[in-house]
Amino acid sequence: MNDDEKDLFNSSLGEKIKSIRKGHNFGVRELALIAEIEHHQLINIEKGRVDIRLSTLRKIAKALKCTPKDLLDFEFEINSIKIK
């Protein structure tokens, strides 16, 4: 995966997390508190600025009452091949 594809993946994941968070009517600070992560870390994740650790993904999923698989359920392209 090249840097552009990694950026697209991170952005897509961040958008998915943000969408589910908003569906639960959680603010960034509220979800971060429940997930036991720093709110600025969650902001960076939602904006696709950072690579998320699996342990953090699990914390966010637990706080959102879903599975990590639910958070990773989105499409993106690698080398013009659509991945889901």
N, C-alpha and C positions, 0 to 999 in steps of 0.2 A: 504494500500500500504506500503510495507516494504521499508527500505532504499535503497536497490538495485534497486527496481522497481522505486522509486522516482528518483534515479540517472539516470536510463535509460530514464525515461520520460523527465527529464530536458535536457539530452544530445540529445534526438531526437528532442525536440523543438528547441534547439539551432542550430542543424544542419539544420532544416527547415528554420529558420530565416536567417541563413548564406547563404543558397542556394538561397533564394528569393532576399536577398541583392545583392549577386553577379550577379544574373540575371538582376538586375537594374543597374549594373556597379557602385554600391556605395561602397566606402571604409567604414571602421568601423567609422572613425571620421565623415565622411559626413553623414551617416545615423544617428549617434548619435546626430549630430547638428540639423538635420531636425526633429528628434523625440523628441528633447529637453530633452535628457538624457546624462549622462556622458559616454564618450567613453569607459572607463574602465568597466562601468556597462554592456555595450553591449558586450564587450569582454567576461566577466564572464558569461553572458547569453548564448552566442553562444558556449561557452565551456562546458555548462551544470553545472557550478559550483554553481549556485544560483537558488532559487525558484523565479520565476518571478511574480510580482504583476499584477493583472488584469489591473490596470491603465497603467502600463508600456507596457503590451501587446497591449493595445489599441493604445498607442502612436506609437509603432513600426509599427503596422498594418496601421495606418493612414499615416505614413511616407512612407510606401511601397505601398500605394494605394491599399490595400487589406483589408479583414476583419480579425478579430481575428480568426474566424473559418478557414480561409485559412491557418493561421499559425499553427493551431492545427490539420491540416489534415495530419496525419502520423500514422503509426502503431507502437505499442509496445506491450509487453507481461506483463501480471500480472498473477502470479500463473500459468504459461504456457498456458494462454488463450490469444489469439491474440486480441488486441483492436484496433479499427480504429475510 
